[in-house]
C-alpha cells in the first residue's frame, strides 16, 4: 500500500479523535459547572489540563505521520 494512505489515515484519526475528546470534555465540564457553580474554578483548571493532554495526542499523531511519510 501507499505510504500516503497511512499518513492520511494517521492525520485524520489523530486530528478527529482529540477534537471529539475536547468537545466531549468541555461539554461535561460545563454541565458540572452548571450543577455545582462553587467548584467551577477547580473544574476549569482540570479541564484546561485535560485539554492540553488531548492536544498533545494530536501533536504525537502529526509526528507519527511525518515519520511515516519521510522514513
C-alpha positions in Angstrom: 0.0 0.0 0.0 1.0 3.6 -0.5 2.6 5.4 2.4 0.5 8.5 1.7 -2.7 6.5 2.6 -1.2 5.6 6.0 -0.2 9.3 6.5 -3.7 10.4 5.6 -5.4 7.9 8.0 -3.0 8.9 10.8 -3.7 12.6 10.4 -7.4 12.1 10.0 -7.7 9.9 13.2 -5.1 11.9 15.0 -6.9 15.1 14.4 -10.5 13.9 14.7 -10.3 11.9 17.9 -8.7 14.6 20.1 -11.1 17.1 18.7 -14.0 14.8 19.7 -12.5 14.3 23.1 -12.0 18.0 23.7 -15.6 18.7 22.7 -16.9 16.0 25.0 -14.7 17.2 27.8 -15.9 20.8 27.5 -19.5 19.6 27.4 -19.1 17.6 30.6 -17.2 20.4 32.3 -19.9 22.9 31.5 -22.5 20.5 32.8 -20.6 20.0 36.0 -20.1 23.8 36.5 -23.8 24.3 35.9 -24.6 21.7 38.6 -22.1 23.0 41.1 -21.0 26.6 40.5 -18.8 26.7 43.6 -16.5 24.1 42.1 -16.1 26.0 38.8 -12.5 27.1 39.5 -11.2 23.5 40.1 -13.3 22.1 37.3 -11.9 24.7 34.9 -8.3 24.1 35.8 -8.8 20.3 35.4 -10.5 20.9 32.1 -7.6 23.1 30.8 -5.1 20.4 31.8 -7.0 17.6 30.1 -7.4 19.8 27.0 -3.6 20.2 26.9 -3.2 16.4 27.1 -5.7 16.0 24.2 -3.8 18.5 22.1 -0.5 16.6 22.9 -2.0 13.4 21.4 -2.8 15.3 18.2 0.8 16.6 18.0 2.0 13.0 18.6 -0.2 11.9 15.7 1.4 14.6 13.5 4.9 13.4 14.4 4.0 9.8 13.7 2.5 10.8 10.3 5.7 12.8 9.5 7.8 9.8 10.4 5.7 7.5 8.2 6.0 10.0 5.3 9.7 10.6 5.4 11.2 7.4 6.8 
